Amino acid sequence: MSELVEDELDQHPLTASKLAMKPLLVIPPAPNRWKPLQELLQHLPEPTVRNLRKRLVDGVPGAEDVFVIAPSDSPLHGSAAIHKCGDVGVLSHVYTRPEQRGKGTARRLTEAVLSWFDMTGGTWLFLATTTELDETLYSKFGFHPIRRAVWAPFDRVTMLRTRKGVTEDPLADAHGAVTVRELTRADWPAMVTTLQYWAGPDPRVPLAESAVTAETFTLDLIEHAEQGLAALHGAFMGQRLVGMGTVALAPQNAHTYALLVPHANAPPPLREALLQRAKTAGFERVDFPMEALGATPAPDVPPPVV
């Protein structure tokens, strides 16, 4: 979840010391950068920290990641990161130390990662935040809210930044035959993107709620797949991810279960791929428990066309 502080966005005269604090662009893998970054971002949720570590320390094959840091002798003053998959991306965090705020650090970090995203072909950039941080702060960088869910103690929102004249929905240009393949951590930004526009696995959960929790939900799917506890597949139309599915591989009996995204009208080849994966793993039956909870999409969720 991205974080900014309002006084970071104030204009400040450039001084010699501020000029010397020009953000440093870091392209993974860069394991030597992890320890100070881990210390800076220890407040973030554990799945997010693990995701950052895997990307920065090991490098994720096929992923397009950038980290921007505000260097100092010790410790780091701040950092930001974007994870990109083709022309979609996720701004995973922007953070500065409390004692460094009010000096323009967050502005410089944000401008640096956004410039990288634009120069490398990025078009749709998403972020998740809360009303505690006030989403209006991000409008200064071209973001606007697209989903909002009532939450305690603060509502959650997802925001989008894109170029003028570009459709708000990157899935609108999905066309062609459906192809299915396994998903990896490199596909994470595309997974988050899909859940901003199409329903999640549970028909009881409205689109807005599944959208604002998309980052953590999809990281959980990825981690289960990497641990061998589940198989994770995606359905594509062209370059667009139009469906996801996971089937559990851990049960020690003849039955297992699977989930589909979206929960209704998922591309048929995706379901078939999950059934085949389960059969290959030795399971005799695959249950789709969410199908018993609802057979049609919620009113605010248009069914995908496949």
C-alpha positions as CSV (number, residue, x, y, z in Angstrom):
1,M,0.0,0.0,0.0
2,S,1.5,3.4,-1.0
3,E,2.1,6.0,1.6
4,L,2.6,9.7,1.2
5,V,2.5,12.5,3.8
6,E,0.8,15.8,2.9
7,D,3.7,18.0,4.0
8,E,6.0,16.1,1.6
9,L,4.1,17.6,-1.3
10,D,4.8,21.2,-0.3
11,Q,7.1,23.2,-2.5
12,H,10.5,23.9,-0.9
13,P,13.4,26.0,-2.3
14,L,16.1,23.8,-3.6
15,T,19.2,24.0,-1.5
16,A,22.6,22.5,-2.1
17,S,21.9,19.7,0.4
18,K,18.6,18.9,-1.4
19,L,20.2,18.8,-4.7
20,A,22.8,16.3,-3.3
21,M,19.9,14.1,-2.3
22,K,18.9,13.2,-5.9
23,P,17.0,9.9,-5.9
24,L,19.0,6.9,-7.0
25,L,17.4,4.4,-9.4
26,V,17.9,0.7,-8.5
27,I,17.1,-2.0,-11.0
28,P,17.0,-5.6,-9.5
29,P,18.6,-7.8,-8.6
30,A,20.5,-5.6,-6.1
31,P,20.9,-7.7,-2.9
32,N,23.3,-5.2,-1.3
33,R,20.4,-2.7,-1.2
34,W,18.0,-4.9,0.8
35,K,19.2,-4.5,4.4
36,P,18.7,-0.7,4.6
37,L,15.4,-0.9,2.6
38,Q,14.1,-3.6,4.9
39,E,14.9,-1.5,8.0
40,L,13.1,1.5,6.4
41,L,10.0,-0.5,5.4
42,Q,9.6,-2.8,8.4
43,H,6.1,-1.3,9.1
44,L,4.7,-2.7,5.9
45,P,2.6,-5.9,5.8
46,E,4.7,-9.0,5.8
47,P,3.5,-10.3,2.4
48,T,4.5,-6.9,0.9
49,V,7.9,-7.1,2.5
50,R,8.4,-10.6,1.2
51,N,7.4,-9.5,-2.3
52,L,9.8,-6.6,-2.2
53,R,12.6,-8.8,-1.0
54,K,12.2,-11.4,-3.7
55,R,12.2,-8.7,-6.4
56,L,15.1,-6.7,-5.1
57,V,17.4,-9.5,-3.8
58,D,16.7,-12.3,-6.2
59,G,15.1,-10.6,-9.2
60,V,11.9,-12.0,-10.6
61,P,12.4,-13.5,-14.1
62,G,10.2,-11.6,-16.6
63,A,9.4,-8.8,-14.2
64,E,10.0,-5.1,-14.7
65,D,10.8,-3.6,-11.4
66,V,12.3,-0.4,-10.2
67,F,13.2,0.9,-6.8
68,V,14.1,4.5,-6.1
69,I,15.8,5.4,-2.9
70,A,16.8,8.7,-1.2
71,P,20.3,7.8,-0.3
72,S,22.1,8.9,2.8
73,D,25.1,7.7,4.8
74,S,22.8,5.8,7.1
75,P,19.9,5.1,7.3
76,L,17.9,5.5,4.0
77,H,15.7,8.6,4.0
78,G,13.0,7.1,1.8
79,S,12.1,4.9,-1.0
80,A,9.5,4.1,-3.7
81,A,8.9,1.2,-6.0
82,I,6.9,0.3,-9.1
83,H,6.3,-3.2,-10.4
84,K,5.4,-3.4,-14.1
85,C,4.0,-6.0,-16.4
86,G,3.8,-4.9,-20.0
87,D,1.9,-1.6,-20.0
88,V,0.3,-2.0,-16.5
89,G,1.9,-1.5,-13.2
90,V,1.5,-1.1,-9.4
91,L,3.0,1.6,-7.3
92,S,3.7,-0.5,-4.3
93,H,4.9,2.2,-1.8
94,V,6.2,5.7,-1.4
95,Y,7.7,6.2,2.1
96,T,10.0,8.7,3.9
97,R,11.2,8.6,7.5
98,P,9.1,10.9,9.7
99,E,12.1,13.0,10.6
100,Q,12.8,13.6,6.9
101,R,9.3,14.8,5.9
102,G,8.7,18.3,4.8
103,K,11.8,18.4,2.7
104,G,10.4,17.4,-0.7
105,T,11.8,13.8,-0.5
106,A,8.5,12.1,-1.3
107,R,7.9,14.4,-4.3
108,R,11.3,13.6,-5.8
109,L,10.9,9.9,-5.2
110,T,7.5,9.8,-6.8
111,E,8.5,11.9,-9.8
112,A,11.5,9.6,-10.4
113,V,9.4,6.3,-10.4
114,L,6.7,7.8,-12.5
115,S,9.3,9.0,-15.1
116,W,10.7,5.5,-15.2
117,F,7.2,4.0,-15.7
118,D,6.4,6.4,-18.5
119,M,9.7,6.0,-20.3
120,T,9.5,2.2,-20.2
121,G,6.1,2.0,-21.9
122,G,3.8,2.1,-18.9
123,T,0.2,3.2,-19.5
124,W,-2.0,2.2,-16.6
125,L,-0.6,2.6,-13.1
126,F,-2.5,1.5,-10.0
127,L,-2.0,2.1,-6.3
128,A,-3.9,1.2,-3.1
129,T,-4.3,3.6,-0.2
130,T,-6.7,4.6,2.6
131,T,-8.6,7.7,3.3
132,E,-6.4,8.1,6.4
133,L,-3.6,9.2,4.0
134,D,-6.2,11.1,1.9
135,E,-6.3,10.0,-1.7
136,T,-6.5,13.6,-2.9
137,L,-2.8,13.9,-2.3
138,Y,-2.1,11.5,-5.2
139,S,-4.2,13.7,-7.6
140,K,-1.1,16.0,-7.7
141,F,0.6,13.2,-9.6
142,G,-2.3,12.5,-12.0
143,F,-4.0,9.7,-10.0
144,H,-7.8,9.5,-9.4
145,P,-9.9,7.1,-7.4
146,I,-11.6,4.2,-9.2
147,R,-12.7,1.9,-6.4
148,R,-13.7,2.6,-2.8
149,A,-14.8,0.2,0.0
150,V,-16.1,1.0,3.4
151,W,-13.5,-0.1,5.9
152,A,-12.6,0.3,9.6
153,P,-11.0,2.5,10.7
154,F,-10.5,4.1,7.3
155,D,-12.0,3.4,3.9
156,R,-9.8,1.8,1.4
157,V,-9.4,3.0,-2.2
158,T,-7.6,2.1,-5.4
159,M,-6.4,4.8,-7.7
160,L,-5.4,5.0,-11.4
161,R,-3.0,7.1,-13.3
162,T,-3.0,7.0,-17.1
163,R,-2.4,9.2,-20.1
164,K,-5.0,11.5,-21.5
165,G,-7.1,10.0,-24.3
166,V,-6.5,6.4,-23.1
167,T,-9.4,4.2,-22.0
168,E,-9.8,3.9,-18.3
169,D,-10.1,0.1,-18.6
170,P,-7.1,-1.7,-20.1
171,L,-9.2,-4.9,-20.3
172,A,-11.5,-3.1,-22.8
173,D,-9.1,-3.9,-25.6
174,A,-8.9,-7.7,-24.8
175,H,-9.6,-9.7,-27.9
176,G,-8.7,-12.9,-29.7
177,A,-8.6,-16.5,-28.7
178,V,-8.2,-17.5,-25.0
179,T,-4.9,-19.0,-24.1
180,V,-4.0,-20.4,-20.6
181,R,-0.7,-20.6,-18.9
182,E,0.7,-20.7,-15.4
183,L,1.1,-17.4,-13.6
184,T,4.2,-16.3,-11.8
185,R,5.2,-13.4,-9.6
186,A,6.1,-11.4,-12.7
187,D,2.4,-11.4,-13.6
188,W,1.4,-9.8,-10.3
189,P,0.6,-6.3,-11.7
190,A,-1.6,-7.9,-14.4
191,M,-3.4,-9.8,-11.6
192,V,-4.1,-6.7,-9.6
193,T,-5.3,-4.9,-12.8
194,T,-7.8,-7.6,-13.6
195,L,-9.4,-7.4,-10.1
196,Q,-10.0,-3.7,-10.5
197,Y,-12.5,-4.4,-13.3
198,W,-13.8,-8.0,-12.9
199,A,-15.2,-9.7,-9.9
200,G,-13.1,-11.8,-7.5
201,P,-13.7,-15.4,-6.5
202,D,-16.5,-14.8,-4.0
203,P,-19.9,-13.8,-5.3
204,R,-20.8,-12.4,-1.8
205,V,-18.0,-9.8,-2.1
206,P,-18.7,-6.6,-4.2
207,L,-16.3,-5.5,-6.9
208,A,-15.1,-2.5,-4.9
209,E,-14.0,-4.7,-2.0
210,S,-12.2,-7.3,-4.1
211,A,-10.5,-4.4,-5.9
212,V,-9.1,-2.7,-2.9
213,T,-7.8,-6.0,-1.4
214,A,-6.4,-7.2,-4.8
215,E,-2.7,-6.7,-3.9
216,T,-2.7,-8.9,-0.8
217,F,-5.1,-11.5,-2.3
218,T,-3.0,-12.0,-5.4
219,L,0.3,-12.1,-3.4
220,D,-1.3,-14.9,-1.3
221,L,-2.2,-16.9,-4.5
222,I,1.4,-16.4,-5.8
223,E,3.0,-17.6,-2.5
224,H,0.8,-20.7,-2.3
225,A,1.9,-21.5,-5.9
226,E,5.6,-20.9,-5.2
227,Q,5.3,-23.2,-2.2
228,G,3.8,-26.0,-4.2
229,L,0.5,-25.9,-2.3
230,A,-1.5,-24.9,-5.3
231,A,-1.4,-24.5,-9.1
232,L,-2.1,-21.0,-10.4
233,H,-3.2,-20.4,-14.0
234,G,-4.2,-17.4,-16.0
235,A,-6.4,-17.0,-19.1
236,F,-5.2,-14.4,-21.6
237,M,-6.8,-12.7,-24.6
238,G,-3.9,-11.3,-26.4
239,Q,-1.7,-9.7,-23.7
240,R,-4.6,-9.1,-21.4
241,L,-5.2,-11.3,-18.3
242,V,-8.9,-12.0,-18.4
243,G,-9.2,-14.7,-15.7
244,M,-7.3,-16.5,-13.0
245,G,-7.8,-19.8,-11.4
246,T,-6.1,-21.8,-8.6
247,V,-6.5,-25.4,-7.5
248,A,-5.2,-26.8,-4.2
249,L,-2.5,-29.5,-4.4
250,A,-2.1,-30.0,-0.7
251,P,-5.1,-32.2,0.3
252,Q,-4.1,-35.8,1.1
253,N,-7.2,-37.5,-0.3
254,A,-8.9,-37.9,-3.6
255,H,-10.7,-34.6,-3.5
256,T,-9.5,-31.0,-3.9
257,Y,-11.0,-27.6,-4.5
258,A,-10.5,-24.7,-6.9
259,L,-11.3,-21.0,-7.3
260,L,-12.0,-19.0,-10.4
261,V,-11.7,-15.3,-11.1
262,P,-14.1,-13.9,-12.0
263,H,-16.4,-16.1,-10.0
264,A,-19.0,-16.3,-12.9
265,N,-18.4,-16.6,-16.6
266,A,-14.7,-17.3,-16.3
267,P,-13.2,-18.4,-19.6
268,P,-14.0,-22.1,-20.1
269,P,-10.5,-23.0,-21.0
270,L,-9.3,-21.8,-17.6
271,R,-11.6,-24.2,-15.8
272,E,-10.6,-27.0,-18.1
273,A,-6.9,-26.3,-17.3
274,L,-7.5,-26.5,-13.6
275,L,-9.4,-29.8,-13.9
276,Q,-6.5,-31.2,-16.0
277,R,-3.9,-30.0,-13.5
278,A,-5.8,-31.7,-10.6
279,K,-6.1,-34.9,-12.6
280,T,-2.4,-34.9,-13.4
281,A,-1.8,-34.5,-9.6
282,G,-3.9,-37.6,-8.9
283,F,-7.2,-36.1,-7.7
284,E,-10.4,-37.8,-8.6
285,R,-12.7,-34.8,-8.0
286,V,-12.4,-31.0,-8.0
287,D,-15.0,-28.9,-6.1
288,F,-15.6,-25.2,-6.9
289,P,-17.1,-24.1,-3.5
290,M,-17.8,-20.6,-4.6
291,E,-20.2,-21.8,-7.3
292,A,-22.6,-22.9,-4.7
293,L,-22.8,-19.4,-3.3
294,G,-24.0,-17.6,-6.4
295,A,-24.5,-18.4,-10.0
296,T,-24.7,-14.9,-11.4
297,P,-22.4,-11.8,-11.2
298,A,-23.2,-9.0,-8.7
299,P,-25.2,-6.1,-10.3
300,D,-22.2,-3.9,-10.5
301,V,-20.0,-6.5,-12.3
302,P,-20.4,-6.8,-16.0
303,P,-19.7,-10.4,-17.2
304,P,-16.6,-10.8,-19.3
305,V,-17.0,-11.5,-23.0
306,V,-15.0,-14.5,-24.1
